[in-house]
Amino acid sequence: MTTVLFAARDAQWVEYEPHLRAGFAAEGVDVQLTTEVADPATVDYIIYSPANALQDFRPYTNAKAVLSLWAGVEEIVGNTTLTQPLCRMVDPGLTEGMVEWVVGHAMRHHLGMDTHIHGQDGAWRGLVAPPLARNRKVAVLGLGALGAACAEALAALRFQVAGWSRREKQIDGVTCFSGDDGLKKALSGAEICILLTPSTPATENLLNAQTLSLLAEEAYVINPGRGPLIDDDALLSALDSGQLAHATLDVFRVEPLPVDHPFWAHPKVIVTPHIASVTRAETAALSVVENIVGHLRGEPLRNLVDRDAGY
Ligand code: NAP
């Protein structure tokens, strides 16, 4: 019998348990799915989120994989007790949610919706037509499961999309770049910049004074990636100098964002509370089940984290 330990928050267990049980049953695979085991050495797979008590993976000597419920693994990738293969979450629901959030905020800036949403003061202002999307440059930094889907969706709306990743990529409708020189090319003249790389030592302060200066005047920054991707002081300076028009920020170096943080009161910043996209139990449970069942049937594990790269 395969033993699968669910090591996440109690509330997640309530959400995930029925979908996991249904998923394994649909595959015809009999597993012992549990939140507790008497002997850690009996555990075959661990479904994991960092918000729980399990921090020491050493007793799980026979665990074949740890499957994260989160796409971002920066809180766990440095855990030296975790020597088992680590898989990050790739979930169609998570991807769809991120595409909707990114496209929504990109369109809001593209169309200048805030002018009217905040300008209900009785003044009938003349129309200043935005450019068509085909005349607007967008940069998407990070072309993984989430970034590639967002880049494709924006390209389908006919934005001029430049994407950037660590390794070279080809995505229809997206001009893809990689490497330091590629970053400059992707950012140069971009009017909307979307951050969807993971948080790693290599991506810390990806947007800093120098890279921000490559964007078009009055550009918009949208960050659903992770807080450390941005040098906060450089961002505030660029907003204050008028170099940037606006920043929509979903993620922060400290979460929840402290009440006295300058982002909250800044007139050119919108803070959203890390809600760009959530892992949805209904679809994520199936992604985990497919990965475990595939592995039991001899397939390689999917979505493996590269420990050296940090994501
Ligand atoms: P992913 O599939 O691992 O993709 C990461 C992308 O970033 C890849 O294209 C990767 O390049 C690129 N990248 C990584 N390091 C780089 C570097 N040093 N230079 C250039 N490119 C680099 O991750 P994902 O599933 O798309 O998720 C991306 C991030 O979104 C997560 O790590 C998490 O932080 C964030 N997230 C946020 C929310 C939210 O609600 N706000 C929800 C889920 C996820 P390669 O393609 O060459 O590997």
py3Dmol code that shows the C-alpha trace and the ligand (Angstrom):
import py3Dmol

protein = """\
ATOM      1  CA  MET A   1       0.000   0.000   0.000  1.00  0.00           C
ATOM      2  CA  THR A   2       1.307   3.443  -0.936  1.00  0.00           C
ATOM      3  CA  THR A   3       1.240   5.960   1.925  1.00  0.00           C
ATOM      4  CA  VAL A   4       0.717   9.618   1.054  1.00  0.00           C
ATOM      5  CA  LEU A   5       1.202  12.132   3.878  1.00  0.00           C
ATOM      6  CA  PHE A   6      -0.666  15.434   3.558  1.00  0.00           C
ATOM      7  CA  ALA A   7       1.496  17.977   5.424  1.00  0.00           C
ATOM      8  CA  ALA A   8      -0.236  21.298   4.995  1.00  0.00           C
ATOM      9  CA  ARG A   9      -2.683  23.448   6.940  1.00  0.00           C
ATOM     10  CA  ASP A  10      -5.801  21.868   8.481  1.00  0.00           C
ATOM     11  CA  ALA A  11      -8.018  24.070   6.314  1.00  0.00           C
ATOM     12  CA  GLN A  12      -6.222  22.807   3.204  1.00  0.00           C
ATOM     13  CA  TRP A  13      -6.848  19.212   4.258  1.00  0.00           C
ATOM     14  CA  VAL A  14     -10.571  19.919   4.409  1.00  0.00           C
ATOM     15  CA  GLU A  15     -10.392  21.424   0.923  1.00  0.00           C
ATOM     16  CA  TYR A  16      -8.076  18.876  -0.706  1.00  0.00           C
ATOM     17  CA  GLU A  17      -9.043  15.549   0.880  1.00  0.00           C
ATOM     18  CA  PRO A  18     -12.187  14.840  -1.189  1.00  0.00           C
ATOM     19  CA  HIS A  19     -10.488  15.782  -4.465  1.00  0.00           C
ATOM     20  CA  LEU A  20      -7.385  13.722  -3.687  1.00  0.00           C
ATOM     21  CA  ARG A  21      -9.435  10.665  -2.698  1.00  0.00           C
ATOM     22  CA  ALA A  22     -11.620  11.012  -5.791  1.00  0.00           C
ATOM     23  CA  GLY A  23      -8.530  11.457  -8.000  1.00  0.00           C
ATOM     24  CA  PHE A  24      -6.751   8.330  -6.705  1.00  0.00           C
ATOM     25  CA  ALA A  25     -10.011   6.329  -6.927  1.00  0.00           C
ATOM     26  CA  ALA A  26     -10.530   7.472 -10.539  1.00  0.00           C
ATOM     27  CA  GLU A  27      -7.027   6.220 -11.362  1.00  0.00           C
ATOM     28  CA  GLY A  28      -7.810   2.906  -9.640  1.00  0.00           C
ATOM     29  CA  VAL A  29      -4.903   3.420  -7.236  1.00  0.00           C
ATOM     30  CA  ASP A  30      -5.310   2.398  -3.611  1.00  0.00           C
ATOM     31  CA  VAL A  31      -3.405   4.731  -1.276  1.00  0.00           C
ATOM     32  CA  GLN A  32      -3.358   5.409   2.426  1.00  0.00           C
ATOM     33  CA  LEU A  33      -3.937   9.178   2.433  1.00  0.00           C
ATOM     34  CA  THR A  34      -3.325  10.644   5.883  1.00  0.00           C
ATOM     35  CA  THR A  35      -2.269  13.713   7.879  1.00  0.00           C
ATOM     36  CA  GLU A  36      -0.405  11.635  10.486  1.00  0.00           C
ATOM     37  CA  VAL A  37       1.785   8.549  10.530  1.00  0.00           C
ATOM     38  CA  ALA A  38       3.203   6.587  13.433  1.00  0.00           C
ATOM     39  CA  ASP A  39       6.393   5.783  11.524  1.00  0.00           C
ATOM     40  CA  PRO A  40       7.751   8.412   9.043  1.00  0.00           C
ATOM     41  CA  ALA A  41       9.730   5.669   7.286  1.00  0.00           C
ATOM     42  CA  THR A  42       6.439   4.256   5.929  1.00  0.00           C
ATOM     43  CA  VAL A  43       5.650   7.427   3.946  1.00  0.00           C
ATOM     44  CA  ASP A  44       6.025   7.157   0.160  1.00  0.00           C
ATOM     45  CA  TYR A  45       5.018  10.693  -0.930  1.00  0.00           C
ATOM     46  CA  ILE A  46       4.568  13.969   0.958  1.00  0.00           C
ATOM     47  CA  ILE A  47       2.102  16.609  -0.237  1.00  0.00           C
ATOM     48  CA  TYR A  48       3.437  19.783   1.307  1.00  0.00           C
ATOM     49  CA  SER A  49       2.924  23.464   1.985  1.00  0.00           C
ATOM     50  CA  PRO A  50       5.342  25.441   4.167  1.00  0.00           C
ATOM     51  CA  ALA A  51       2.558  26.652   6.486  1.00  0.00           C
ATOM     52  CA  ASN A  52       2.666  23.553   8.717  1.00  0.00           C
ATOM     53  CA  ALA A  53       4.815  21.902  11.364  1.00  0.00           C
ATOM     54  CA  LEU A  54       6.884  19.621   9.106  1.00  0.00           C
ATOM     55  CA  GLN A  55      10.338  21.154   8.731  1.00  0.00           C
ATOM     56  CA  ASP A  56      12.621  18.160   9.225  1.00  0.00           C
ATOM     57  CA  PHE A  57      12.371  15.703   6.342  1.00  0.00           C
ATOM     58  CA  ARG A  58      15.163  13.392   7.538  1.00  0.00           C
ATOM     59  CA  PRO A  59      12.897  10.768   9.185  1.00  0.00           C
ATOM     60  CA  TYR A  60      11.033  10.250   5.872  1.00  0.00           C
ATOM     61  CA  THR A  61      13.723   7.931   4.661  1.00  0.00           C
ATOM     62  CA  ASN A  62      11.588   6.174   2.043  1.00  0.00           C
ATOM     63  CA  ALA A  63       9.740   9.198   0.657  1.00  0.00           C
ATOM     64  CA  LYS A  64      10.099   9.226  -3.112  1.00  0.00           C
ATOM     65  CA  ALA A  65       9.053  12.852  -3.562  1.00  0.00           C
ATOM     66  CA  VAL A  66       7.788  15.966  -1.817  1.00  0.00           C
ATOM     67  CA  LEU A  67       5.025  17.631  -3.818  1.00  0.00           C
ATOM     68  CA  SER A  68       4.594  21.326  -3.058  1.00  0.00           C
ATOM     69  CA  LEU A  69       1.123  22.858  -3.132  1.00  0.00           C
ATOM     70  CA  TRP A  70       2.784  26.171  -3.996  1.00  0.00           C
ATOM     71  CA  ALA A  71       4.310  27.202  -7.316  1.00  0.00           C
ATOM     72  CA  GLY A  72       6.919  29.345  -5.552  1.00  0.00           C
ATOM     73  CA  VAL A  73       9.310  27.141  -3.566  1.00  0.00           C
ATOM     74  CA  GLU A  74      11.713  29.750  -2.168  1.00  0.00           C
ATOM     75  CA  GLU A  75      10.700  28.941   1.422  1.00  0.00           C
ATOM     76  CA  ILE A  76      11.529  25.260   1.089  1.00  0.00           C
ATOM     77  CA  VAL A  77      14.252  24.937  -1.541  1.00  0.00           C
ATOM     78  CA  GLY A  78      16.991  25.833   0.951  1.00  0.00           C
ATOM     79  CA  ASN A  79      15.862  23.292   3.576  1.00  0.00           C
ATOM     80  CA  THR A  80      18.931  21.061   3.872  1.00  0.00           C
ATOM     81  CA  THR A  81      16.953  18.220   5.485  1.00  0.00           C
ATOM     82  CA  LEU A  82      14.918  17.903   2.294  1.00  0.00           C
ATOM     83  CA  THR A  83      16.994  15.600   0.124  1.00  0.00           C
ATOM     84  CA  GLN A  84      14.054  13.910  -1.598  1.00  0.00           C
ATOM     85  CA  PRO A  85      13.033  15.110  -5.097  1.00  0.00           C
ATOM     86  CA  LEU A  86      10.916  18.279  -4.773  1.00  0.00           C
ATOM     87  CA  CYS A  87       8.099  19.041  -7.228  1.00  0.00           C
ATOM     88  CA  ARG A  88       6.524  22.478  -7.476  1.00  0.00           C
ATOM     89  CA  MET A  89       2.876  23.117  -8.226  1.00  0.00           C
ATOM     90  CA  VAL A  90       1.781  23.486 -11.819  1.00  0.00           C
ATOM     91  CA  ASP A  91      -1.992  23.689 -11.860  1.00  0.00           C
ATOM     92  CA  PRO A  92      -4.270  24.671 -14.735  1.00  0.00           C
ATOM     93  CA  GLY A  93      -6.520  26.586 -12.304  1.00  0.00           C
ATOM     94  CA  LEU A  94      -3.536  28.537 -10.951  1.00  0.00           C
ATOM     95  CA  THR A  95      -2.432  29.378 -14.491  1.00  0.00           C
ATOM     96  CA  GLU A  96      -5.902  30.470 -15.604  1.00  0.00           C
ATOM     97  CA  GLY A  97      -6.285  32.634 -12.508  1.00  0.00           C
ATOM     98  CA  MET A  98      -2.929  34.322 -13.137  1.00  0.00           C
ATOM     99  CA  VAL A  99      -3.733  34.971 -16.795  1.00  0.00           C
ATOM    100  CA  GLU A 100      -7.016  36.611 -15.787  1.00  0.00           C
ATOM    101  CA  TRP A 101      -5.373  38.789 -13.117  1.00  0.00           C
ATOM    102  CA  VAL A 102      -2.464  39.870 -15.328  1.00  0.00           C
ATOM    103  CA  VAL A 103      -4.607  40.562 -18.397  1.00  0.00           C
ATOM    104  CA  GLY A 104      -7.120  42.448 -16.227  1.00  0.00           C
ATOM    105  CA  HIS A 105      -4.493  44.766 -14.755  1.00  0.00           C
ATOM    106  CA  ALA A 106      -2.657  45.169 -18.072  1.00  0.00           C
ATOM    107  CA  MET A 107      -5.909  46.145 -19.793  1.00  0.00           C
ATOM    108  CA  ARG A 108      -6.788  48.527 -16.969  1.00  0.00           C
ATOM    109  CA  HIS A 109      -3.539  50.428 -17.557  1.00  0.00           C
ATOM    110  CA  HIS A 110      -3.651  50.062 -21.315  1.00  0.00           C
ATOM    111  CA  LEU A 111      -7.116  51.603 -21.524  1.00  0.00           C
ATOM    112  CA  GLY A 112      -6.484  54.186 -18.782  1.00  0.00           C
ATOM    113  CA  MET A 113      -9.540  52.958 -16.873  1.00  0.00           C
ATOM    114  CA  ASP A 114      -8.447  54.608 -13.615  1.00  0.00           C
ATOM    115  CA  THR A 115      -9.007  58.055 -15.125  1.00  0.00           C
ATOM    116  CA  HIS A 116     -12.714  57.376 -15.306  1.00  0.00           C
ATOM    117  CA  ILE A 117     -13.051  55.139 -12.259  1.00  0.00           C
ATOM    118  CA  HIS A 118     -11.504  57.844 -10.052  1.00  0.00           C
ATOM    119  CA  GLY A 119     -12.725  60.834 -12.077  1.00  0.00           C
ATOM    120  CA  GLN A 120     -16.460  60.812 -11.400  1.00  0.00           C
ATOM    121  CA  ASP A 121     -16.560  64.520 -10.587  1.00  0.00           C
ATOM    122  CA  GLY A 122     -19.106  65.856 -13.042  1.00  0.00           C
ATOM    123  CA  ALA A 123     -16.532  67.014 -15.598  1.00  0.00           C
ATOM    124  CA  TRP A 124     -17.148  65.714 -19.165  1.00  0.00           C
ATOM    125  CA  ARG A 125     -13.597  65.278 -20.334  1.00  0.00           C
ATOM    126  CA  GLY A 126     -12.664  64.792 -23.961  1.00  0.00           C
ATOM    127  CA  LEU A 127     -11.610  61.373 -25.125  1.00  0.00           C
ATOM    128  CA  VAL A 128      -7.901  60.655 -25.183  1.00  0.00           C
ATOM    129  CA  ALA A 129      -7.815  57.450 -27.182  1.00  0.00           C
ATOM    130  CA  PRO A 130      -5.292  54.864 -25.996  1.00  0.00           C
ATOM    131  CA  PRO A 131      -3.111  53.232 -28.625  1.00  0.00           C
ATOM    132  CA  LEU A 132      -4.328  49.915 -29.914  1.00  0.00           C
ATOM    133  CA  ALA A 133      -2.709  46.960 -28.156  1.00  0.00           C
ATOM    134  CA  ARG A 134      -0.763  46.257 -31.328  1.00  0.00           C
ATOM    135  CA  ASN A 135       1.068  49.545 -30.726  1.00  0.00           C
ATOM    136  CA  ARG A 136       1.820  48.889 -27.043  1.00  0.00           C
ATOM    137  CA  LYS A 137       5.001  47.119 -25.940  1.00  0.00           C
ATOM    138  CA  VAL A 138       4.753  44.705 -23.025  1.00  0.00           C
ATOM    139  CA  ALA A 139       7.604  42.876 -21.292  1.00  0.00           C
ATOM    140  CA  VAL A 140       6.946  39.626 -19.435  1.00  0.00           C
ATOM    141  CA  LEU A 141       9.896  38.578 -17.269  1.00  0.00           C
ATOM    142  CA  GLY A 142       9.674  34.837 -16.619  1.00  0.00           C
ATOM    143  CA  LEU A 143       8.245  32.515 -19.248  1.00  0.00           C
ATOM    144  CA  GLY A 144       7.410  29.483 -17.136  1.00  0.00           C
ATOM    145  CA  ALA A 145       4.001  27.897 -16.576  1.00  0.00           C
ATOM    146  CA  LEU A 146       2.505  31.252 -15.563  1.00  0.00           C
ATOM    147  CA  GLY A 147       4.568  33.799 -17.504  1.00  0.00           C
ATOM    148  CA  ALA A 148       4.292  31.956 -20.832  1.00  0.00           C
ATOM    149  CA  ALA A 149       0.502  31.684 -20.478  1.00  0.00           C
ATOM    150  CA  CYS A 150       0.235  35.408 -19.675  1.00  0.00           C
ATOM    151  CA  ALA A 151       2.541  36.332 -22.557  1.00  0.00           C
ATOM    152  CA  GLU A 152       0.463  34.213 -24.945  1.00  0.00           C
ATOM    153  CA  ALA A 153      -2.803  35.751 -23.728  1.00  0.00           C
ATOM    154  CA  LEU A 154      -1.441  39.286 -24.161  1.00  0.00           C
ATOM    155  CA  ALA A 155      -0.060  38.406 -27.592  1.00  0.00           C
ATOM    156  CA  ALA A 156      -3.514  37.044 -28.527  1.00  0.00           C
ATOM    157  CA  LEU A 157      -4.856  40.520 -27.710  1.00  0.00           C
ATOM    158  CA  ARG A 158      -2.213  41.770 -30.162  1.00  0.00           C
ATOM    159  CA  PHE A 159       0.117  43.495 -27.690  1.00  0.00           C
ATOM    160  CA  GLN A 160       3.759  43.573 -28.810  1.00  0.00           C
ATOM    161  CA  VAL A 161       5.026  41.082 -26.244  1.00  0.00           C
ATOM    162  CA  ALA A 162       8.686  40.558 -25.393  1.00  0.00           C
ATOM    163  CA  GLY A 163       9.428  37.728 -22.960  1.00  0.00           C
ATOM    164  CA  TRP A 164      12.515  36.893 -20.965  1.00  0.00           C
ATOM    165  CA  SER A 165      13.651  33.630 -19.399  1.00  0.00           C
ATOM    166  CA  ARG A 166      16.856  32.000 -18.164  1.00  0.00           C
ATOM    167  CA  ARG A 167      17.061  29.554 -21.043  1.00  0.00           C
ATOM    168  CA  GLU A 168      16.085  30.286 -24.631  1.00  0.00           C
ATOM    169  CA  LYS A 169      12.413  29.800 -25.481  1.00  0.00           C
ATOM    170  CA  GLN A 170      10.130  29.903 -28.478  1.00  0.00           C
ATOM    171  CA  ILE A 171       6.550  31.033 -27.976  1.00  0.00           C
ATOM    172  CA  ASP A 172       4.269  31.915 -30.881  1.00  0.00           C
ATOM    173  CA  GLY A 173       3.564  35.638 -31.048  1.00  0.00           C
ATOM    174  CA  VAL A 174       6.137  36.468 -28.352  1.00  0.00           C
ATOM    175  CA  THR A 175       9.641  37.797 -29.008  1.00  0.00           C
ATOM    176  CA  CYS A 176      11.707  35.737 -26.592  1.00  0.00           C
ATOM    177  CA  PHE A 177      14.970  36.796 -24.997  1.00  0.00           C
ATOM    178  CA  SER A 178      17.343  35.302 -22.443  1.00  0.00           C
ATOM    179  CA  GLY A 179      20.525  36.330 -20.663  1.00  0.00           C
ATOM    180  CA  ASP A 180      21.638  39.788 -19.459  1.00  0.00           C
ATOM    181  CA  ASP A 181      21.637  41.303 -22.911  1.00  0.00           C
ATOM    182  CA  GLY A 182      18.219  39.784 -23.558  1.00  0.00           C
ATOM    183  CA  LEU A 183      16.863  41.408 -20.395  1.00  0.00           C
ATOM    184  CA  LYS A 184      17.869  44.824 -21.697  1.00  0.00           C
ATOM    185  CA  LYS A 185      16.209  44.106 -25.040  1.00  0.00           C
ATOM    186  CA  ALA A 186      13.002  42.840 -23.424  1.00  0.00           C
ATOM    187  CA  LEU A 187      12.720  45.882 -21.154  1.00  0.00           C
ATOM    188  CA  SER A 188      13.756  48.539 -23.673  1.00  0.00           C
ATOM    189  CA  GLY A 189      10.795  50.779 -24.397  1.00  0.00           C
ATOM    190  CA  ALA A 190       8.272  48.479 -22.696  1.00  0.00           C
ATOM    191  CA  GLU A 191       5.223  50.386 -21.469  1.00  0.00           C
ATOM    192  CA  ILE A 192       3.906  47.570 -19.285  1.00  0.00           C
ATOM    193  CA  CYS A 193       6.314  45.281 -17.414  1.00  0.00           C
ATOM    194  CA  ILE A 194       5.038  42.082 -15.779  1.00  0.00           C
ATOM    195  CA  LEU A 195       7.172  40.112 -13.325  1.00  0.00           C
ATOM    196  CA  LEU A 196       6.704  36.340 -13.189  1.00  0.00           C
ATOM    197  CA  THR A 197      10.111  34.919 -12.349  1.00  0.00           C
ATOM    198  CA  PRO A 198      10.601  33.006  -9.109  1.00  0.00           C
ATOM    199  CA  SER A 199      12.432  34.534  -6.171  1.00  0.00           C
ATOM    200  CA  THR A 200      16.014  33.238  -6.249  1.00  0.00           C
ATOM    201  CA  PRO A 201      19.417  34.792  -5.531  1.00  0.00           C
ATOM    202  CA  ALA A 202      19.750  35.439  -9.287  1.00  0.00           C
ATOM    203  CA  THR A 203      16.448  37.322  -9.564  1.00  0.00           C
ATOM    204  CA  GLU A 204      16.768  39.508  -6.456  1.00  0.00           C
ATOM    205  CA  ASN A 205      16.283  43.191  -7.400  1.00  0.00           C
ATOM    206  CA  LEU A 206      15.711  42.265 -11.035  1.00  0.00           C
ATOM    207  CA  LEU A 207      13.910  45.573 -11.353  1.00  0.00           C
ATOM    208  CA  ASN A 208      16.333  48.154  -9.984  1.00  0.00           C
ATOM    209  CA  ALA A 209      17.249  51.741 -10.869  1.00  0.00           C
ATOM    210  CA  GLN A 210      19.208  50.632 -13.911  1.00  0.00           C
ATOM    211  CA  THR A 211      16.677  48.158 -15.353  1.00  0.00           C
ATOM    212  CA  LEU A 212      13.723  50.456 -14.563  1.00  0.00           C
ATOM    213  CA  SER A 213      15.444  53.172 -16.604  1.00  0.00           C
ATOM    214  CA  LEU A 214      15.188  50.964 -19.706  1.00  0.00           C
ATOM    215  CA  LEU A 215      11.378  51.043 -19.652  1.00  0.00           C
ATOM    216  CA  ALA A 216       9.381  53.624 -21.609  1.00  0.00           C
ATOM    217  CA  GLU A 217       8.627  56.915 -19.867  1.00  0.00           C
ATOM    218  CA  GLU A 218       5.546  56.554 -17.657  1.00  0.00           C
ATOM    219  CA  ALA A 219       5.572  52.773 -17.837  1.00  0.00           C
ATOM    220  CA  TYR A 220       3.446  50.493 -15.654  1.00  0.00           C
ATOM    221  CA  VAL A 221       4.896  47.758 -13.474  1.00  0.00           C
ATOM    222  CA  ILE A 222       2.761  44.759 -12.515  1.00  0.00           C
ATOM    223  CA  ASN A 223       4.285  42.320 -10.006  1.00  0.00           C
ATOM    224  CA  PRO A 224       2.464  39.089  -9.217  1.00  0.00           C
ATOM    225  CA  GLY A 225       5.831  37.227  -8.969  1.00  0.00           C
ATOM    226  CA  ARG A 226       7.564  37.823  -5.637  1.00  0.00           C
ATOM    227  CA  GLY A 227       8.485  40.911  -3.588  1.00  0.00           C
ATOM    228  CA  PRO A 228      12.292  40.537  -3.732  1.00  0.00           C
ATOM    229  CA  LEU A 229      12.213  40.841  -7.548  1.00  0.00           C
ATOM    230  CA  ILE A 230      11.935  44.613  -7.072  1.00  0.00           C
ATOM    231  CA  ASP A 231      14.273  47.078  -5.371  1.00  0.00           C
ATOM    232  CA  ASP A 232      11.529  48.909  -3.452  1.00  0.00           C
ATOM    233  CA  ASP A 233      13.473  52.164  -3.031  1.00  0.00           C
ATOM    234  CA  ALA A 234      14.305  52.298  -6.735  1.00  0.00           C
ATOM    235  CA  LEU A 235      10.650  51.671  -7.569  1.00  0.00           C
ATOM    236  CA  LEU A 236       9.472  54.485  -5.284  1.00  0.00           C
ATOM    237  CA  SER A 237      12.066  56.870  -6.777  1.00  0.00           C
ATOM    238  CA  ALA A 238      10.969  55.989 -10.311  1.00  0.00           C
ATOM    239  CA  LEU A 239       7.312  56.576  -9.370  1.00  0.00           C
ATOM    240  CA  ASP A 240       8.112  59.876  -7.664  1.00  0.00           C
ATOM    241  CA  SER A 241      10.228  61.163 -10.546  1.00  0.00           C
ATOM    242  CA  GLY A 242       7.419  60.376 -13.003  1.00  0.00           C
ATOM    243  CA  GLN A 243       9.541  57.833 -14.823  1.00  0.00           C
ATOM    244  CA  LEU A 244       6.929  55.213 -13.907  1.00  0.00           C
ATOM    245  CA  ALA A 245       3.222  55.975 -14.111  1.00  0.00           C
ATOM    246  CA  HIS A 246       2.055  53.239 -11.766  1.00  0.00           C
ATOM    247  CA  ALA A 247       2.880  49.983  -9.985  1.00  0.00           C
ATOM    248  CA  THR A 248       0.381  47.232  -9.227  1.00  0.00           C
ATOM    249  CA  LEU A 249       1.950  45.011  -6.583  1.00  0.00           C
ATOM    250  CA  ASP A 250       0.565  41.704  -5.323  1.00  0.00           C
ATOM    251  CA  VAL A 251       3.650  40.390  -3.510  1.00  0.00           C
ATOM    252  CA  PHE A 252       6.085  41.956  -1.052  1.00  0.00           C
ATOM    253  CA  ARG A 253       9.318  41.347   0.817  1.00  0.00           C
ATOM    254  CA  VAL A 254       7.303  41.226   4.043  1.00  0.00           C
ATOM    255  CA  GLU A 255       3.775  39.808   3.954  1.00  0.00           C
ATOM    256  CA  PRO A 256       1.315  40.946   5.128  1.00  0.00           C
ATOM    257  CA  LEU A 257       2.654  44.316   3.944  1.00  0.00           C
ATOM    258  CA  PRO A 258       3.147  46.378   7.154  1.00  0.00           C
ATOM    259  CA  VAL A 259       0.479  49.036   7.625  1.00  0.00           C
ATOM    260  CA  ASP A 260       3.073  51.844   7.661  1.00  0.00           C
ATOM    261  CA  HIS A 261       4.787  50.750   4.430  1.00  0.00           C
ATOM    262  CA  PRO A 262       4.959  53.637   1.904  1.00  0.00           C
ATOM    263  CA  PHE A 263       3.327  51.486  -0.794  1.00  0.00           C
ATOM    264  CA  TRP A 264      -0.044  51.631   0.983  1.00  0.00           C
ATOM    265  CA  ALA A 265      -0.361  55.427   0.826  1.00  0.00           C
ATOM    266  CA  HIS A 266       1.439  56.027  -2.464  1.00  0.00           C
ATOM    267  CA  PRO A 267      -0.946  57.537  -5.035  1.00  0.00           C
ATOM    268  CA  LYS A 268       0.680  55.590  -7.873  1.00  0.00           C
ATOM    269  CA  VAL A 269       0.703  52.170  -6.186  1.00  0.00           C
ATOM    270  CA  ILE A 270      -2.072  49.633  -5.878  1.00  0.00           C
ATOM    271  CA  VAL A 271      -1.456  46.926  -3.285  1.00  0.00           C
ATOM    272  CA  THR A 272      -3.276  43.638  -3.654  1.00  0.00           C
ATOM    273  CA  PRO A 273      -2.840  41.078  -0.839  1.00  0.00           C
ATOM    274  CA  HIS A 274      -1.093  38.186  -2.651  1.00  0.00           C
ATOM    275  CA  ILE A 275      -4.303  37.197  -4.388  1.00  0.00           C
ATOM    276  CA  ALA A 276      -3.192  37.274  -8.037  1.00  0.00           C
ATOM    277  CA  SER A 277      -3.851  33.561  -8.284  1.00  0.00           C
ATOM    278  CA  VAL A 278      -4.386  30.795  -5.776  1.00  0.00           C
ATOM    279  CA  THR A 279      -3.821  27.080  -6.045  1.00  0.00           C
ATOM    280  CA  ARG A 280      -7.308  25.689  -6.419  1.00  0.00           C
ATOM    281  CA  ALA A 281      -7.878  22.356  -4.693  1.00  0.00           C
ATOM    282  CA  GLU A 282     -10.178  21.036  -7.407  1.00  0.00           C
ATOM    283  CA  THR A 283      -7.524  21.225 -10.136  1.00  0.00           C
ATOM    284  CA  ALA A 284      -4.339  21.149  -8.019  1.00  0.00           C
ATOM    285  CA  ALA A 285      -5.330  17.869  -6.331  1.00  0.00           C
ATOM    286  CA  LEU A 286      -5.573  16.227  -9.743  1.00  0.00           C
ATOM    287  CA  SER A 287      -2.162  17.588 -10.726  1.00  0.00           C
ATOM    288  CA  VAL A 288      -0.665  16.008  -7.570  1.00  0.00           C
ATOM    289  CA  VAL A 289      -2.528  12.728  -8.109  1.00  0.00           C
ATOM    290  CA  GLU A 290      -1.365  12.516 -11.735  1.00  0.00           C
ATOM    291  CA  ASN A 291       2.227  13.115 -10.675  1.00  0.00           C
ATOM    292  CA  ILE A 292       2.161  10.430  -7.953  1.00  0.00           C
ATOM    293  CA  VAL A 293       0.248   7.886 -10.040  1.00  0.00           C
ATOM    294  CA  GLY A 294       2.512   8.476 -13.031  1.00  0.00           C
ATOM    295  CA  HIS A 295       5.556   7.948 -10.823  1.00  0.00           C
ATOM    296  CA  LEU A 296       4.089   4.744  -9.359  1.00  0.00           C
ATOM    297  CA  ARG A 297       3.670   3.528 -12.956  1.00  0.00           C
ATOM    298  CA  GLY A 298       7.307   4.232 -13.747  1.00  0.00           C
ATOM    299  CA  GLU A 299       7.104   7.706 -15.300  1.00  0.00           C
ATOM    300  CA  PRO A 300       9.543  10.440 -14.282  1.00  0.00           C
ATOM    301  CA  LEU A 301       8.318  12.970 -11.705  1.00  0.00           C
ATOM    302  CA  ARG A 302       6.898  16.152 -13.245  1.00  0.00           C
ATOM    303  CA  ASN A 303       7.712  19.765 -12.378  1.00  0.00           C
ATOM    304  CA  LEU A 304      10.910  18.875 -10.555  1.00  0.00           C
ATOM    305  CA  VAL A 305      12.658  21.758  -8.807  1.00  0.00           C
ATOM    306  CA  ASP A 306      16.242  22.399  -9.885  1.00  0.00           C
ATOM    307  CA  ARG A 307      17.918  22.899  -6.487  1.00  0.00           C
ATOM    308  CA  ASP A 308      20.908  24.694  -7.987  1.00  0.00           C
ATOM    309  CA  ALA A 309      18.761  27.169  -9.909  1.00  0.00           C
ATOM    310  CA  GLY A 310      16.463  27.544  -6.859  1.00  0.00           C
ATOM    311  CA  TYR A 311      13.110  27.012  -8.608  1.00  0.00           C
TER     312      TYR A 311
END
"""
ligand_1 = """\
48
NAP
P 8.245 28.458 -13.515
O 7.385 27.641 -14.410
O 9.331 27.818 -12.726
O 8.859 29.606 -14.428
C 9.807 30.503 -13.973
C 10.285 31.320 -15.152
O 11.243 32.280 -14.677
C 10.986 30.470 -16.207
O 10.714 30.963 -17.495
C 12.460 30.674 -15.856
O 13.347 30.514 -16.938
C 12.447 32.122 -15.432
N 13.628 32.420 -14.617
C 13.994 31.882 -13.437
N 15.183 32.381 -13.030
C 15.571 33.228 -14.004
C 16.724 34.024 -14.182
N 17.709 34.052 -13.285
N 16.822 34.766 -15.297
C 15.817 34.741 -16.234
N 14.701 34.007 -16.118
C 14.592 33.257 -15.005
O 7.334 29.241 -12.453
P 5.785 29.622 -12.580
O 4.954 28.470 -12.217
O 5.559 30.295 -13.886
O 5.678 30.676 -11.382
C 6.441 31.875 -11.396
C 6.352 32.539 -10.043
O 5.056 33.122 -9.866
C 6.468 31.607 -8.846
O 7.826 31.287 -8.572
C 5.870 32.442 -7.740
O 6.880 33.237 -7.169
C 4.869 33.337 -8.479
N 3.461 33.057 -8.135
C 2.715 34.048 -7.615
C 1.383 33.827 -7.309
C 0.527 34.931 -6.760
O -0.639 34.702 -6.417
N 1.010 36.141 -6.674
C 0.810 32.570 -7.544
C 1.621 31.568 -8.059
C 2.942 31.818 -8.362
P 13.454 29.081 -17.689
O 12.185 28.967 -18.499
O 14.655 29.224 -18.519
O 13.546 28.051 -16.584
"""
view = py3Dmol.view(width=600, height=400)
view.addModel(protein, "pdb")
view.setStyle({"model": 0}, {"cartoon": {"style": "trace"}})
view.addModel(ligand_1, "xyz")
view.setStyle({"model": 1}, {"stick": {}})
view.zoomTo()
view.show()
